[in-house]
Amino acid sequence: MKPDFSKGLVPAIITDTNTKEVLMLAYMNEESYQKTLDSMETWFYSRSRKELWHKGATSGNTQKVVSIQLDCDQDTLLIEVVPNGPACHTGEKTCFFQEVKGDRKQDLEVNTNIFEEVMFEIEERKKTVVEGSYTNYLFGKGVDKIGKKVIEEAGEVVIAAKNKNQHELTLEVSDLLYHSFVLMSEQNVTLNDVKAELTKRFSKKGNSKGDRPEIEEW
């Protein structure tokens, strides 16, 4: 089964296969659809330029196709992808970042993958410079500046705790984690590296005869 191109272009909704977030809406004609199938990367038809375009051909922000679904009327596509960088030409992860109505921040549920998403964005800034990006500023200054910020934020965490201010502590711990992630990225340390180390340490919990005496019982 294939889309019905008899009436012209078909809209394609692109979503992140991991987060399920809607990344962008673009249009396909039959040729761009076939190129998408052949390459397993997204191709679209530009209504303004009136030509085919391969997503990420110039920016490097390609989209690897995971699945393609067709709606009941066969005139709309839903495509799940693994994005290699931000979807929007502005540098934003998704094209849908401008609030029109409602308070999206209050409606958000706790995102259990937020550490991975923050690290992903940091890695993207490491590869692609975005004007006005604080993360790019830190990378430009190097390890000394980033390390100084980690020390500063650690101090702020302690001050917040001494003040017994839970909201302030939450904010400061978030700042500390962010700057620590930037430092990790600058040194090519991944979240998986840290997870593996913590897993190794936690596996020693309760083992008083452990073969790693330098790892204290938790």
ChimeraX attribute file (.defattr): number of C-alpha atoms within 10 A of each C-alpha:
attribute: neighborCount
match mode: 1-to-1
recipient: residues
	/A:1	5
	/A:2	12
	/A:3	19
	/A:4	16
	/A:5	13
	/A:6	10
	/A:7	7
	/A:8	12
	/A:9	19
	/A:10	22
	/A:11	17
	/A:12	22
	/A:13	18
	/A:14	26
	/A:15	23
	/A:16	22
	/A:17	17
	/A:18	11
	/A:19	12
	/A:20	11
	/A:21	14
	/A:22	19
	/A:23	21
	/A:24	16
	/A:25	15
	/A:26	17
	/A:27	20
	/A:28	26
	/A:29	21
	/A:30	18
	/A:31	13
	/A:32	19
	/A:33	20
	/A:34	15
	/A:35	16
	/A:36	19
	/A:37	14
	/A:38	10
	/A:39	11
	/A:40	15
	/A:41	19
	/A:42	26
	/A:43	26
	/A:44	24
	/A:45	22
	/A:46	15
	/A:47	12
	/A:48	6
	/A:49	8
	/A:50	8
	/A:51	11
	/A:52	17
	/A:53	16
	/A:54	17
	/A:55	17
	/A:56	19
	/A:57	10
	/A:58	9
	/A:59	11
	/A:60	13
	/A:61	19
	/A:62	21
	/A:63	24
	/A:64	20
	/A:65	21
	/A:66	13
	/A:67	11
	/A:68	15
	/A:69	15
	/A:70	16
	/A:71	10
	/A:72	7
	/A:73	8
	/A:74	14
	/A:75	18
	/A:76	19
	/A:77	22
	/A:78	17
	/A:79	20
	/A:80	23
	/A:81	23
	/A:82	17
	/A:83	21
	/A:84	14
	/A:85	23
	/A:86	24
	/A:87	24
	/A:88	15
	/A:89	12
	/A:90	11
	/A:91	18
	/A:92	15
	/A:93	21
	/A:94	21
	/A:95	16
	/A:96	14
	/A:97	10
	/A:98	7
	/A:99	8
	/A:100	7
	/A:101	6
	/A:102	8
	/A:103	9
	/A:104	10
	/A:105	7
	/A:106	7
	/A:107	8
	/A:108	8
	/A:109	8
	/A:110	7
	/A:111	9
	/A:112	8
	/A:113	10
	/A:114	11
	/A:115	13
	/A:116	13
	/A:117	13
	/A:118	15
	/A:119	18
	/A:120	17
	/A:121	16
	/A:122	22
	/A:123	19
	/A:124	20
	/A:125	21
	/A:126	18
	/A:127	12
	/A:128	16
	/A:129	15
	/A:130	16
	/A:131	10
	/A:132	8
	/A:133	11
	/A:134	11
	/A:135	20
	/A:136	20
	/A:137	16
	/A:138	20
	/A:139	19
	/A:140	13
	/A:141	10
	/A:142	14
	/A:143	16
	/A:144	11
	/A:145	14
	/A:146	23
	/A:147	16
	/A:148	12
	/A:149	18
	/A:150	21
	/A:151	14
	/A:152	14
	/A:153	21
	/A:154	18
	/A:155	14
	/A:156	19
	/A:157	21
	/A:158	14
	/A:159	15
	/A:160	18
	/A:161	16
	/A:162	10
	/A:163	11
	/A:164	11
	/A:165	11
	/A:166	11
	/A:167	10
	/A:168	16
	/A:169	19
	/A:170	14
	/A:171	13
	/A:172	21
	/A:173	17
	/A:174	14
	/A:175	19
	/A:176	21
	/A:177	16
	/A:178	19
	/A:179	24
	/A:180	19
	/A:181	22
	/A:182	27
	/A:183	22
	/A:184	19
	/A:185	18
	/A:186	17
	/A:187	11
	/A:188	11
	/A:189	13
	/A:190	15
	/A:191	15
	/A:192	10
	/A:193	12
	/A:194	12
	/A:195	11
	/A:196	12
	/A:197	12
	/A:198	11
	/A:199	11
	/A:200	12
	/A:201	15
	/A:202	15
	/A:203	13
	/A:204	18
	/A:205	13
	/A:206	11
	/A:207	12
	/A:208	11
	/A:209	8
	/A:210	14
	/A:211	9
	/A:212	11
	/A:213	10
	/A:214	7
	/A:215	13
	/A:216	14
	/A:217	14
	/A:218	9
